[in-house]
């Protein structure tokens, strides 16, 4: 979405005759970064995200909406599009939002199928000419609508039922829109351009026959469309009885028109689809440091454990202890469990091993409202990670939208965003994300500021309580 936003700005700028090189360079950088940091050649799809504390680690999970948009917005080239559609895991009841699932988390995004995500995935399947993905996707969309007599918000991936989801609703707008998109975007192949409406139908043989769409409004015209046959190639495109040389409606067309589209009835290629049984990864290890060793309880089902130092794999072992090497620098360790299918758990909460002289921990005890200024005495100039110990009592993290966001400043210079998600109703303190900065020796003024770019999804409640500020020298 970030990439597409800048590509859209490029298109708008060109329409206005403006210089768009700035937006083009940002879009190109985002596309390059997605390929560099998230593409997994061994798996054939993009990784879910980068995550961690001071050092980022790739989450190798498939994330269906991101994979879909990478195809629809041409982030992925043609070869990668084919790989994604054939390699992303799909379950019996549809494509899960994420695969594999996280244990001990109720169905919502985790262990969830969202019809609107399924719609994007099916649309991407049509663009990539993958008949198996399209047939399965349409079946998934229409099954849930027919079975529940409404368009549910989400379903449990394991069962295909809405029973057991954290939050749900009937006639969910984006689920309704997703179902309509199967007709508009896939079967009839609508493609909206700046100057026209193009038709690129994709009709599997199992859906062959005659399909009609009446009174469809496009700008200042009303279209009655009849689609016949199957395939993805148009043999005839007729407007008001006159055969056309191109399958499109110009943007300045007015009045009501009759359109007949005839397909060539040629079989579509039967590309692969990765239909799998729904799968849960292992529990995340809880790691502690004792007497120079990392230790954690053995995880049921674990075939091995991967140990990471500063975001990089340094060992894969069978045991649940690991001896640390002496170090004079600040280092961060984490562990993940690997199951019999090779899927990895999320990493453990990163454990920072820091020399006493490399840490500054200073109490703050204040609400982070519009601006919070903190003066910190830095004993030695150098590069530091800055984070905060905080509380956000405004609900659980899995269903609420009251994450607090602030801009971190050093003096008058903006460094980046500090994110303070909700942690439940109790006084449950935790760490924010960290930002890496260079600080000079002596007194430094560090601020958390609520700016116009720090809006959250809630739009009203954007608050947290700061216990302490922590600085770790590299």
C-alpha positions as CSV (number, residue, x, y, z in Angstrom):
1,X,0.0,0.0,0.0
2,X,2.9,2.3,0.8
3,X,4.4,1.7,-2.6
4,X,1.1,2.1,-4.4
5,X,0.4,5.4,-2.6
6,X,3.6,7.0,-4.1
7,X,2.8,5.5,-7.5
8,X,-0.6,7.1,-7.4
9,X,1.0,10.4,-6.5
10,X,3.2,10.0,-9.5
11,X,0.2,9.5,-11.8
12,X,-1.6,12.5,-10.2
13,X,1.5,14.7,-10.6
14,X,1.8,13.8,-14.3
15,X,-1.8,14.7,-14.9
16,X,-1.1,18.1,-13.3
17,X,2.2,18.5,-15.2
18,X,4.3,18.6,-12.1
19,X,7.7,17.2,-11.3
20,X,7.2,13.7,-9.9
21,X,10.8,12.6,-9.5
22,X,10.7,12.8,-5.7
23,X,7.7,10.5,-5.5
24,X,9.2,8.2,-8.1
25,X,12.4,7.8,-6.2
26,X,10.5,6.9,-2.9
27,X,8.4,4.4,-4.7
28,X,11.4,2.8,-6.3
29,X,13.1,2.6,-2.9
30,X,10.1,0.9,-1.3
31,X,9.9,-1.6,-4.1
32,X,13.7,-2.4,-3.8
33,X,13.4,-2.7,0.0
34,X,10.5,-5.2,-0.3
35,X,12.5,-7.4,-2.6
36,X,15.8,-7.0,-0.6
37,X,14.4,-7.6,2.9
38,X,11.2,-9.6,2.5
39,X,11.4,-11.8,-0.6
40,X,12.1,-15.5,0.3
41,X,13.4,-17.4,-2.7
42,X,13.3,-20.7,-0.8
43,X,9.6,-20.3,0.0
44,X,8.4,-18.5,-3.1
45,X,6.6,-15.6,-1.3
46,X,7.3,-12.5,0.7
47,X,7.9,-12.7,4.4
48,X,5.3,-11.3,6.8
49,X,7.4,-8.5,8.2
50,X,10.6,-7.5,10.0
51,X,10.3,-7.4,13.8
52,X,12.3,-7.4,17.0
53,X,13.8,-4.8,19.3
54,X,17.2,-3.3,18.5
55,X,17.9,-5.8,15.7
56,X,15.3,-6.9,13.1
57,X,14.5,-10.5,12.2
58,X,12.4,-11.7,9.3
59,X,9.1,-13.4,10.1
60,X,8.9,-16.1,7.4
61,X,5.1,-16.4,7.6
62,X,2.9,-15.8,4.5
63,X,0.6,-12.8,4.9
64,X,-2.2,-13.1,2.3
65,X,-3.2,-9.4,1.9
66,X,0.4,-8.3,1.4
67,X,1.1,-11.1,-1.1
68,X,-2.1,-10.2,-3.0
69,X,-1.2,-6.5,-3.2
70,X,2.3,-7.3,-4.3
71,X,0.8,-9.0,-7.3
72,X,-2.0,-6.4,-8.1
73,X,0.3,-3.4,-7.7
74,X,3.3,-5.1,-9.6
75,X,5.7,-5.0,-6.7
76,X,6.4,-8.6,-7.7
77,X,7.6,-9.2,-11.3
78,X,5.8,-11.8,-13.4
79,X,8.0,-14.7,-12.3
80,X,7.5,-13.9,-8.6
81,X,3.7,-13.5,-9.2
82,X,3.6,-17.0,-10.5
83,X,5.6,-18.3,-7.5
84,X,3.5,-16.5,-5.0
85,X,0.2,-17.8,-6.3
86,X,1.5,-21.4,-6.4
87,X,3.4,-21.3,-3.1
88,X,1.4,-19.3,-0.5
89,X,-0.4,-21.9,1.7
90,X,-4.2,-22.1,1.2
91,X,-6.5,-24.1,3.4
92,X,-9.8,-25.9,2.7
93,X,-12.0,-22.9,3.6
94,X,-9.9,-20.2,2.0
95,X,-6.6,-18.3,2.2
96,X,-5.7,-17.5,5.9
97,X,-4.8,-14.0,6.8
98,X,-1.5,-15.4,8.1
99,X,0.1,-18.8,7.7
100,X,1.1,-20.7,9.8
101,X,-0.9,-19.7,12.9
102,X,0.3,-18.6,16.3
103,X,-0.6,-20.9,19.3
104,X,-2.6,-19.8,22.3
105,X,-4.2,-16.9,20.4
106,X,-7.9,-16.9,19.6
107,X,-9.2,-16.7,16.0
108,X,-9.3,-13.2,14.5
109,X,-6.4,-12.3,12.3
110,X,-4.7,-15.4,13.7
111,X,-6.4,-18.6,12.5
112,X,-8.7,-16.3,10.5
113,X,-10.1,-16.1,7.0
114,X,-11.4,-12.7,6.1
115,X,-13.6,-12.5,3.0
116,X,-12.2,-9.2,1.9
117,X,-8.6,-10.6,2.0
118,X,-9.9,-13.7,0.1
119,X,-11.3,-11.3,-2.5
120,X,-7.9,-9.6,-3.0
121,X,-6.2,-13.0,-3.2
122,X,-8.7,-14.3,-5.8
123,X,-8.4,-11.0,-7.8
124,X,-4.6,-11.5,-7.7
125,X,-5.1,-15.1,-8.9
126,X,-7.0,-13.8,-12.0
127,X,-4.3,-11.3,-12.7
128,X,-1.7,-14.0,-12.5
129,X,-3.8,-16.4,-14.6
130,X,-4.0,-19.1,-11.9
131,X,-7.2,-20.9,-12.4
132,X,-6.9,-23.1,-9.3
133,X,-6.6,-20.0,-7.1
134,X,-9.6,-18.3,-8.7
135,X,-11.9,-21.4,-8.6
136,X,-11.0,-22.0,-5.0
137,X,-11.4,-18.3,-4.1
138,X,-14.8,-17.9,-5.6
139,X,-16.0,-21.1,-3.9
140,X,-14.7,-19.8,-0.6
141,X,-16.4,-16.4,-0.9
142,X,-19.8,-17.8,-2.0
143,X,-19.7,-20.7,0.4
144,X,-19.6,-18.5,3.5
145,X,-22.2,-16.1,2.1
146,X,-24.6,-18.9,1.2
147,X,-24.0,-21.0,4.4
148,X,-24.5,-18.1,6.8
149,X,-27.0,-16.1,4.7
150,X,-25.0,-12.9,5.2
151,X,-21.5,-11.6,4.7
152,X,-19.6,-12.3,7.9
153,X,-16.5,-10.2,8.9
154,X,-14.3,-13.2,9.4
155,X,-14.2,-17.0,9.8
156,X,-12.1,-19.5,11.7
157,X,-9.5,-20.9,9.3
158,X,-9.5,-24.3,11.0
159,X,-13.3,-24.8,10.8
160,X,-14.7,-22.4,8.2
161,X,-17.3,-21.3,10.8
162,X,-17.7,-17.8,12.3
163,X,-18.3,-19.4,15.8
164,X,-15.2,-18.8,18.0
165,X,-14.0,-15.5,16.4
166,X,-13.1,-12.7,18.7
167,X,-15.3,-10.1,17.0
168,X,-17.7,-10.5,14.1
169,X,-20.6,-8.9,12.4
170,X,-23.3,-9.5,9.7
171,X,-23.4,-7.6,6.4
172,X,-19.8,-6.5,6.9
173,X,-19.2,-3.8,4.3
174,X,-15.8,-5.0,3.1
175,X,-17.0,-8.6,3.0
176,X,-20.0,-7.5,0.8
177,X,-17.6,-5.5,-1.4
178,X,-15.3,-8.5,-1.7
179,X,-18.2,-10.7,-2.8
180,X,-19.2,-8.1,-5.4
181,X,-15.6,-7.9,-6.6
182,X,-15.7,-11.5,-7.6
183,X,-18.3,-10.4,-10.2
184,X,-16.9,-7.0,-11.1
185,X,-13.1,-7.6,-10.9
186,X,-12.8,-11.3,-11.7
187,X,-15.7,-12.6,-13.8
188,X,-16.3,-9.4,-15.8
189,X,-12.7,-8.3,-15.3
190,X,-13.3,-4.6,-14.7
191,X,-10.1,-2.5,-14.7
192,X,-10.6,1.2,-14.0
193,X,-8.2,3.4,-15.9
194,X,-7.9,7.2,-15.8
195,X,-9.5,7.5,-19.2
196,X,-11.6,4.4,-19.5
197,X,-13.1,1.2,-18.1
198,X,-11.3,-1.9,-19.5
199,X,-12.7,-5.4,-19.5
200,X,-10.4,-8.4,-18.8
201,X,-12.7,-11.2,-17.9
202,X,-11.4,-14.4,-16.2
203,X,-14.0,-17.2,-16.3
204,X,-12.9,-20.7,-15.4
205,X,-14.5,-23.4,-17.5
206,X,-16.5,-24.5,-14.4
207,X,-18.2,-21.1,-14.4
208,X,-18.9,-21.1,-18.2
209,X,-22.3,-20.0,-19.5
210,X,-24.0,-16.6,-19.6
211,X,-23.6,-13.9,-17.0
212,X,-25.5,-10.7,-16.9
213,X,-24.9,-7.4,-15.1
214,X,-27.6,-4.9,-15.4
215,X,-27.7,-1.1,-14.7
216,X,-24.1,-0.8,-13.8
217,X,-23.2,2.9,-13.5
218,X,-19.9,4.1,-14.8
219,X,-19.4,7.9,-14.7
220,X,-22.2,9.3,-16.8
221,X,-23.2,6.1,-18.4
222,X,-25.3,3.0,-17.5
223,X,-24.2,-0.4,-18.8
224,X,-26.1,-3.6,-19.3
225,X,-23.5,-6.3,-19.8
226,X,-23.9,-9.9,-21.1
227,X,-20.8,-12.2,-20.8
228,X,-20.8,-15.5,-22.6
229,X,-18.4,-18.5,-22.6
230,X,-15.2,-19.1,-20.6
231,X,-11.5,-18.3,-20.7
232,X,-9.6,-15.0,-20.5
233,X,-9.5,-13.9,-24.1
234,X,-12.3,-11.8,-25.7
235,X,-13.3,-12.9,-29.2
236,X,-16.1,-10.3,-29.6
237,X,-16.8,-7.0,-27.8
238,X,-20.1,-5.5,-29.0
239,X,-21.6,-2.2,-28.0
240,X,-25.2,-1.6,-29.1
241,X,-24.9,-4.1,-31.9
242,X,-21.6,-2.8,-33.2
243,X,-18.4,-4.9,-32.8
244,X,-15.5,-2.9,-31.4
245,X,-11.7,-3.2,-31.9
246,X,-11.0,-2.8,-28.2
247,X,-12.8,-3.9,-25.0
248,X,-13.2,-0.6,-23.2
249,X,-15.7,2.1,-22.4
250,X,-14.3,5.7,-22.7
251,X,-14.7,7.9,-19.7
252,X,-16.8,10.5,-21.6
253,X,-19.4,7.9,-22.7
254,X,-23.0,8.9,-21.8
255,X,-26.4,7.3,-21.8
256,X,-27.5,3.7,-21.4
257,X,-25.7,1.0,-23.5
258,X,-26.0,-2.7,-24.2
259,X,-22.7,-4.6,-24.1
260,X,-22.1,-8.2,-25.2
261,X,-18.7,-9.9,-24.5
262,X,-17.9,-13.3,-26.0
263,X,-14.9,-15.3,-24.8
264,X,-12.9,-17.7,-26.9
265,X,-13.8,-20.8,-24.8
266,X,-10.1,-21.9,-24.7
267,X,-9.0,-23.8,-21.6
268,X,-7.1,-21.8,-19.0
269,X,-3.7,-23.1,-17.8
270,X,-4.1,-25.2,-14.6
271,X,-1.5,-23.6,-12.4
272,X,-0.6,-25.1,-9.1
273,X,-2.1,-24.0,-5.8
274,X,-0.5,-24.9,-2.4
275,X,-3.5,-26.5,-0.6
276,X,-2.5,-27.5,2.9
277,X,-3.9,-28.5,6.2
278,X,-4.0,-25.5,8.7
279,X,-1.0,-25.5,10.9
280,X,0.1,-23.9,14.2
281,X,3.7,-23.1,15.0
282,X,5.2,-23.9,18.4
283,X,5.0,-21.9,21.5
284,X,7.6,-19.0,21.8
285,X,10.5,-19.9,24.2
286,X,10.8,-17.8,27.3
287,X,14.5,-17.1,27.7
288,X,16.5,-16.0,30.7
289,X,20.2,-15.5,31.3
290,X,21.8,-17.4,34.2
291,X,25.5,-17.6,35.0
292,X,26.6,-17.0,31.4
293,X,24.0,-19.3,29.8
294,X,20.8,-18.7,27.9
295,X,18.1,-21.0,29.3
296,X,14.5,-21.9,28.5
297,X,12.0,-24.6,29.1
298,X,11.9,-27.3,26.5
299,X,9.0,-26.8,24.0
300,X,6.8,-29.8,23.2
301,X,7.2,-30.7,19.6
302,X,10.4,-28.8,19.0
303,X,13.0,-30.5,16.7
304,X,15.6,-27.8,17.3
305,X,16.1,-24.3,18.5
306,X,17.7,-21.4,16.6
307,X,19.8,-18.9,18.6
308,X,20.1,-15.4,17.3
309,X,22.6,-12.7,18.3
310,X,21.9,-9.2,17.2
311,X,19.4,-10.5,14.7
312,X,21.7,-13.0,13.1
313,X,21.5,-16.8,13.5
314,X,24.6,-18.1,15.4
315,X,23.5,-21.6,16.2
316,X,20.9,-24.3,15.7
317,X,20.8,-26.8,18.7
318,X,18.8,-29.6,20.2
319,X,19.4,-28.5,23.8
320,X,17.5,-25.8,25.7
321,X,20.6,-24.1,27.0
322,X,23.3,-22.1,25.2
323,X,26.6,-20.8,26.6
324,X,27.3,-17.1,26.0
325,X,30.7,-15.8,24.8
326,X,32.3,-12.9,26.8
327,X,31.5,-9.5,25.3
328,X,32.3,-5.9,26.1
329,X,29.5,-4.6,23.9
330,X,25.7,-4.4,24.2
331,X,24.3,-7.6,22.6
332,X,20.8,-8.9,22.1
333,X,19.9,-12.6,22.1
334,X,16.7,-14.4,21.1
335,X,15.6,-18.0,20.5
336,X,12.9,-19.6,18.3
337,X,11.6,-23.1,18.2
338,X,11.5,-25.1,15.0
339,X,8.8,-27.9,14.5
340,X,8.9,-31.1,12.4
341,X,7.7,-29.3,9.3
342,X,10.4,-26.7,9.5
343,X,8.2,-23.8,10.6
344,X,9.6,-21.5,13.1
345,X,7.9,-19.9,16.2
346,X,8.2,-16.2,16.6
347,X,11.4,-15.2,18.4
348,X,11.5,-15.0,22.1
349,X,11.4,-11.5,23.7
350,X,14.9,-10.3,22.9
351,X,17.2,-10.5,25.9
352,X,19.7,-7.6,26.1
353,X,23.0,-8.4,27.7
354,X,24.5,-5.0,28.5
355,X,27.6,-3.9,30.4
356,X,26.7,-1.8,33.4
357,X,28.6,1.2,32.0
358,X,26.6,1.0,28.8
359,X,23.1,1.6,30.3
360,X,21.2,4.6,31.5
361,X,17.8,4.0,33.1
362,X,16.1,7.2,34.3
363,X,12.7,7.4,36.0
364,X,10.1,9.7,34.3
365,X,6.7,8.9,35.9
366,X,4.5,11.0,33.6
367,X,1.7,10.9,31.1
368,X,2.9,11.4,27.5
369,X,0.4,14.0,26.4
370,X,1.2,16.7,23.8
371,X,4.8,17.0,24.8
372,X,7.1,15.3,27.4
373,X,10.6,16.7,27.8
374,X,13.3,14.7,29.5
375,X,16.9,15.9,30.2
376,X,19.5,13.1,30.3
377,X,23.2,13.4,31.2
378,X,25.2,11.4,28.7
379,X,28.6,10.4,30.1
380,X,30.2,9.5,26.8
381,X,29.3,10.5,23.2
382,X,28.4,7.7,20.9
383,X,25.5,5.7,19.4
384,X,22.6,4.7,21.7
385,X,19.3,2.8,21.5
386,X,16.5,4.8,23.1
387,X,13.3,3.2,24.3
388,X,10.8,3.7,27.1
389,X,9.1,1.6,29.8
390,X,5.4,2.5,29.6
391,X,1.8,1.5,30.4
392,X,-1.2,1.7,28.1
393,X,-4.4,0.5,29.9
394,X,-6.8,1.2,27.1
395,X,-7.8,-2.4,26.3
396,X,-6.2,-5.6,24.8
397,X,-3.8,-5.5,21.9
398,X,-5.6,-8.1,19.8
399,X,-8.9,-6.2,19.3
400,X,-8.5,-2.6,20.3
401,X,-7.2,0.4,18.3
402,X,-5.9,2.8,21.0
403,X,-2.1,2.4,20.4
404,X,-0.4,5.6,21.4
405,X,2.1,7.1,19.0
406,X,4.6,9.9,19.6
407,X,7.5,11.5,17.7
408,X,10.9,11.3,19.4
409,X,13.0,14.4,19.2
410,X,16.6,15.1,20.2
411,X,16.6,18.9,20.8
412,X,14.7,20.2,17.8
413,X,15.5,17.3,15.5
414,X,12.8,14.6,14.8
415,X,14.3,11.1,15.0
416,X,11.3,8.8,14.4
417,X,8.2,7.3,15.9
418,X,7.8,5.7,19.3
419,X,4.9,3.2,19.4
420,X,3.1,2.4,22.7
421,X,0.5,-0.3,22.1
422,X,-2.3,-1.1,24.6
423,X,-1.2,-3.7,27.2
424,X,-4.6,-4.6,28.7
425,X,-6.5,-2.9,31.6
426,X,-3.9,-3.6,34.3
427,X,-0.7,-1.9,35.2
428,X,1.2,-4.1,32.8
429,X,4.4,-2.3,31.9
430,X,6.5,-3.1,28.9
431,X,9.0,-1.6,26.4
432,X,8.3,0.5,23.4
433,X,10.2,0.1,20.1
434,X,13.7,1.5,20.1
435,X,15.3,4.2,18.0
436,X,19.0,4.4,17.2
437,X,20.7,7.8,17.6
438,X,24.0,9.5,18.1
439,X,24.2,11.6,21.4
440,X,26.8,14.0,22.5
441,X,28.5,14.0,25.9
442,X,26.7,16.1,28.5
443,X,23.1,17.1,28.9
444,X,20.7,16.1,26.0
445,X,17.1,17.1,25.8
446,X,14.9,14.2,24.6
447,X,11.2,14.8,23.9
448,X,8.1,12.8,23.1
449,X,5.8,15.0,21.0
450,X,2.3,14.4,19.7
451,X,2.3,15.7,16.2
452,X,-0.2,15.8,13.4
453,X,1.4,12.6,11.9
454,X,0.9,10.6,15.1
455,X,-2.8,9.8,14.7
456,X,-3.9,6.3,15.5
457,X,-6.8,4.2,14.2
458,X,-9.0,5.3,17.1
459,X,-8.7,9.0,16.3
460,X,-9.6,10.1,19.8
461,X,-7.8,8.1,22.5
462,X,-4.0,8.3,22.0
463,X,-2.4,8.2,25.4
464,X,0.1,6.3,27.5
465,X,2.0,6.6,30.8
466,X,5.8,6.7,30.8
467,X,7.6,5.0,33.7
468,X,11.2,5.3,32.5
469,X,13.5,6.1,29.7
470,X,16.3,3.6,28.8
471,X,19.4,4.3,26.8
472,X,21.8,1.6,25.8
473,X,25.2,2.4,24.3
474,X,26.2,0.2,21.4
